[in-house]
Amino acid sequence: MAFKNNLPIPVVALVLIVAALAAVAIFLQPPEEDQIRQAVDRYVATLGPVKQIEIHGTVADIIAGDKDTLIYAEFERRDGGWQFSRNLADEFTRTMKDPETQKGVLLRLGEKVSQRFQTSVAFKQEALDFRYQILRDRELDKLVGKCSVNFAYPKVGDQQRRGQYLENFEWKDGRWQSWGPGALFDKVGP
């Protein structure tokens, strides 16, 4: 018996229809920016009154609620679509309150002051005024975390000068990371 090489017409027609439907599904998907916008809209619907939304890549800057809370909402692709992942402001607050992060900031502050005075300097965490904020740097179009530490320089004679140390952080590889040693500033006045 000879092998028949012909495929039945219904099988060929079915394969062509399935291929056409797959092509339509692929080509009719909205662009990625629209998919992210739709995910932002779904998330914003859960927040109550919203005053402003700006989308920067996969992060939406949202002013929402009765107290005009600023939310930096990051979105990730999961399960075939874009979904809310985390509030980067909350992540930054957690990072800044972490004792290991504070220890690292103090270490870099001590190194900067030590370089200036050419002597070894160490700071106690409890004696310093840590402040932090998160903002969008318009020039870099990047979300930046800023940490400032007010401190007293080592006493020289009977002079006690005050200073401020600033260090920047960025969201990278799923966590807030320091850009490295920050900058020292002398405070003027009392």
LINVEN-V343015 format. One record per residue. N is the residue number from 1. RES is the residue in one small letter. SS is DSSP state (a for helix, b for strand, c for the rest). Layout:
N;RES;SS
N;RES;SS
//
This chain:
1;m;c
2;a;c
3;f;c
4;k;c
5;n;c
6;n;c
7;l;c
8;p;c
9;i;a
10;p;a
11;v;a
12;v;a
13;a;a
14;l;a
15;v;a
16;l;a
17;i;a
18;v;a
19;a;a
20;a;a
21;l;a
22;a;a
23;a;a
24;v;a
25;a;a
26;i;a
27;f;a
28;l;c
29;q;c
30;p;c
31;p;c
32;e;a
33;e;a
34;d;a
35;q;a
36;i;a
37;r;a
38;q;a
39;a;a
40;v;a
41;d;a
42;r;a
43;y;a
44;v;a
45;a;c
46;t;c
47;l;c
48;g;c
49;p;c
50;v;b
51;k;b
52;q;b
53;i;b
54;e;b
55;i;b
56;h;b
57;g;c
58;t;c
59;v;b
60;a;b
61;d;b
62;i;b
63;i;b
64;a;b
65;g;c
66;d;c
67;k;c
68;d;c
69;t;b
70;l;b
71;i;b
72;y;b
73;a;b
74;e;b
75;f;b
76;e;b
77;r;b
78;r;b
79;d;c
80;g;c
81;g;b
82;w;b
83;q;b
84;f;b
85;s;b
86;r;b
87;n;b
88;l;a
89;a;a
90;d;a
91;e;a
92;f;a
93;t;a
94;r;a
95;t;a
96;m;a
97;k;a
98;d;c
99;p;a
100;e;a
101;t;a
102;q;a
103;k;a
104;g;a
105;v;a
106;l;a
107;l;a
108;r;a
109;l;a
110;g;a
111;e;a
112;k;a
113;v;a
114;s;a
115;q;a
116;r;a
117;f;a
118;q;c
119;t;c
120;s;c
121;v;c
122;a;c
123;f;c
124;k;c
125;q;a
126;e;a
127;a;a
128;l;c
129;d;b
130;f;b
131;r;b
132;y;b
133;q;b
134;i;b
135;l;b
136;r;b
137;d;b
138;r;c
139;e;c
140;l;c
141;d;c
142;k;b
143;l;b
144;v;b
145;g;b
146;k;b
147;c;b
148;s;b
149;v;b
150;n;b
151;f;b
152;a;b
153;y;c
154;p;c
155;k;c
156;v;b
157;g;c
158;d;c
159;q;b
160;q;c
161;r;c
162;r;b
163;g;b
164;q;b
165;y;b
166;l;b
167;e;b
168;n;b
169;f;b
170;e;b
171;w;b
172;k;b
173;d;c
174;g;c
175;r;b
176;w;b
177;q;b
178;s;b
179;w;c
180;g;c
181;p;c
182;g;c
183;a;b
184;l;b
185;f;b
186;d;b
187;k;c
188;v;c
189;g;c
190;p;c
//
